[in-house]
């Protein structure tokens, strides 16, 4: 009897330790993923605006001061995002991310079309927001795009987010690296999937969540 109690106690202690280790590992993964997804676009925007400001200053153009103030504003916002990531509060709002992506890409001379009228459950909207953020960063890093598109569509089959650009640089569809892997993980958490391909000379990134999953998430929201 005593031996059984001791054995059970040891098993419970091992389970507690394993659970604690798993929680720490998951938090580290979350932190790493959030840092990558949040600051990829922020640093791209800083680099883009700083380069523009330097060119304006060299040419003696008065707009240089305003451009550098924009860099300062982006850096200030980044500090707030750092705090949110550390606290675990950072979330991506789809509408805000689409607006931010459009502003960033247009400032780089890329024409952007958007279609985002679909209504989605909050977890899917957040996951799609992260996809838009990373995709916009990758357009700047891995393409020479002149046109890009962001479209969200929902029908009886499910919800689809598609981000395209017309001039990807040569390489595999997954050449953007670990950013796409992190996005796939975010989508998997809400029952979705991610697919990247080069099609007819364009790069196409597609995130999908099926109708059954959308319905389940909406029922959960109504019951919350």
C-alpha positions in Angstrom: 0.0 0.0 0.0 2.7 2.4 1.0 4.8 1.5 -2.1 1.8 2.2 -4.3 1.2 5.6 -2.7 4.9 6.5 -3.2 4.8 5.3 -6.8 1.7 7.4 -7.5 3.2 10.4 -5.8 6.4 10.1 -8.0 4.3 9.8 -11.1 2.3 12.9 -10.2 5.4 14.8 -9.5 6.9 13.8 -12.9 3.7 14.8 -14.6 3.8 18.2 -12.8 7.4 18.8 -13.9 6.7 17.7 -17.4 3.7 20.0 -17.6 5.8 22.9 -16.3 8.5 22.3 -18.9 5.9 22.1 -21.7 4.4 25.4 -20.6 7.8 27.1 -20.6 8.5 25.7 -24.1 5.2 26.8 -25.4 5.7 30.3 -24.0 9.2 30.5 -25.6 7.7 29.5 -28.9 4.9 32.1 -28.6 7.4 34.8 -27.7 9.7 33.9 -30.6 6.9 33.8 -33.1 5.4 37.1 -31.9 8.8 38.9 -32.1 9.3 37.7 -35.6 5.8 38.5 -36.9 5.6 41.9 -35.1 9.0 43.3 -35.9 9.5 42.0 -39.4 7.1 44.6 -40.8 8.1 47.3 -38.3 11.8 47.1 -39.1 11.1 46.9 -42.8 9.1 50.2 -42.5 11.9 51.8 -40.5 14.5 50.8 -43.1 12.3 52.0 -46.0 11.5 55.4 -44.4 15.0 55.9 -43.2 16.4 55.3 -46.7 13.8 57.7 -48.2 14.6 60.3 -45.6 18.4 60.0 -46.3 17.8 60.5 -50.0 15.6 63.5 -49.4 18.2 65.1 -47.0 21.0 64.5 -49.6 18.9 66.3 -52.2 18.1 69.2 -49.7 14.4 68.5 -49.8 12.3 69.9 -47.0 10.3 66.7 -46.7 13.2 64.9 -45.1 12.3 66.2 -41.6 8.8 64.9 -41.9 10.0 61.6 -43.1 12.3 61.2 -40.2 9.5 62.1 -37.8 7.6 59.2 -39.3 10.5 56.9 -38.5 10.4 58.2 -35.0 6.7 57.5 -34.7 7.2 54.0 -36.1 9.9 53.3 -33.5 7.8 54.7 -30.7 4.9 52.4 -31.7 7.4 49.5 -31.8 8.3 50.1 -28.2 4.6 49.7 -27.2 4.5 46.5 -29.3 7.5 45.2 -27.4 5.7 45.6 -24.1 2.6 43.9 -25.5 4.6 40.9 -26.7 6.4 40.5 -23.4 3.0 40.7 -21.6 1.5 38.2 -24.0 -1.2 40.7 -25.0 -0.2 41.3 -28.7 -3.0 40.4 -31.1 -3.5 41.2 -34.8 -6.6 43.0 -35.9 -7.4 42.1 -39.5 -8.8 45.5 -40.6 -5.9 47.3 -38.9 -3.3 44.9 -40.4 -4.8 45.3 -43.9 -4.7 49.1 -43.6 -1.1 49.0 -42.3 0.0 46.6 -45.0 -1.6 48.9 -47.7 0.1 52.0 -46.3 3.5 50.3 -46.0 3.4 48.8 -49.6 2.1 52.0 -51.2 4.9 54.0 -49.5 7.3 51.6 -51.3 5.6 52.3 -54.7 3.4 49.2 -54.8 -0.2 49.5 -56.0 -2.5 47.6 -53.6 -6.0 46.4 -54.1 -8.0 45.1 -51.1 -11.3 43.2 -50.7 -12.0 42.4 -47.0 -15.8 42.6 -46.4 -16.2 39.1 -45.0 -17.3 38.6 -41.4 -15.2 36.1 -39.5 -14.9 34.7 -36.0 -12.4 36.6 -33.8 -9.8 33.8 -33.7 -9.8 33.5 -37.5 -9.7 37.3 -38.0 -6.7 37.5 -35.7 -4.9 34.6 -37.5 -5.6 36.2 -40.9 -4.3 39.5 -39.5 -0.9 37.9 -38.7 -0.9 36.4 -42.3 -1.4 39.9 -43.8 1.3 41.4 -41.6 3.9 38.8 -42.5 2.9 38.7 -46.2 3.3 42.5 -46.6 6.8 42.2 -45.1 7.7 39.4 -47.5 6.5 41.5 -50.5 9.2 44.0 -49.5 11.9 41.5 -48.7 11.4 38.9 -51.4 9.9 40.6 -54.5 10.1 43.5 -56.8 6.4 43.9 -56.9 4.5 46.8 -58.6 1.1 45.4 -57.8 -0.2 43.4 -54.8 -3.6 42.2 -53.7 -5.2 41.3 -50.4 -8.6 39.6 -50.5 -10.8 38.0 -47.8 -13.7 35.8 -49.1 -16.2 33.7 -47.3 -18.7 31.3 -48.8 -20.4 27.9 -48.1 -17.0 26.2 -48.3 -15.2 28.4 -45.8 -13.1 31.5 -45.5 -10.1 32.3 -47.6 -7.4 35.0 -47.4 -5.3 35.5 -50.5 -2.3 37.8 -50.7 -0.6 38.2 -54.1 2.3 40.1 -55.6 3.1 40.3 -59.3 7.0 40.1 -59.3 8.4 37.5 -56.9 12.1 37.0 -57.0 13.3 33.6 -58.1 13.2 30.8 -55.5 11.0 28.3 -53.9 7.5 29.4 -52.7 8.6 28.9 -49.1 11.8 30.9 -49.6 10.5 33.5 -47.2 11.7 31.2 -44.4 10.5 30.6 -40.9 7.9 33.4 -41.1 5.6 31.1 -43.2 6.2 28.2 -40.8 5.0 30.5 -37.9 2.0 31.5 -39.9 1.1 27.9 -40.6 1.3 27.2 -36.8 -1.0 30.2 -36.1 -3.6 29.0 -38.6 -3.4 25.4 -37.4 -4.4 26.7 -33.9 -7.7 27.8 -35.3 -8.2 24.8 -37.6 -6.9 26.5 -40.8 -4.1 25.9 -43.3 -1.6 27.9 -45.3 -0.4 27.4 -48.9 2.2 29.3 -50.9 2.9 29.0 -54.6 4.1 30.8 -57.7 1.3 31.0 -60.2 1.4 32.6 -63.7 4.4 34.6 -62.6 2.9 35.9 -59.4 3.4 34.8 -55.8 0.2 33.6 -54.1 -0.2 33.1 -50.4 -3.5 31.5 -49.4 -4.9 30.9 -45.9 -8.1 28.9 -45.5 -10.5 27.8 -42.8 -13.3 25.4 -43.6 -17.0 26.2 -43.0 -17.4 23.6 -40.2 -14.5 25.1 -38.3 -16.0 28.6 -38.7 -19.4 27.4 -37.5 -17.8 25.8 -34.4 -15.8 28.9 -33.5 -18.9 31.1 -33.9 -20.9 28.9 -31.7 -18.1 29.1 -29.1 -18.2 32.9 -29.3 -21.9 33.0 -28.8 -21.7 30.8 -25.7 -18.8 32.8 -24.2 
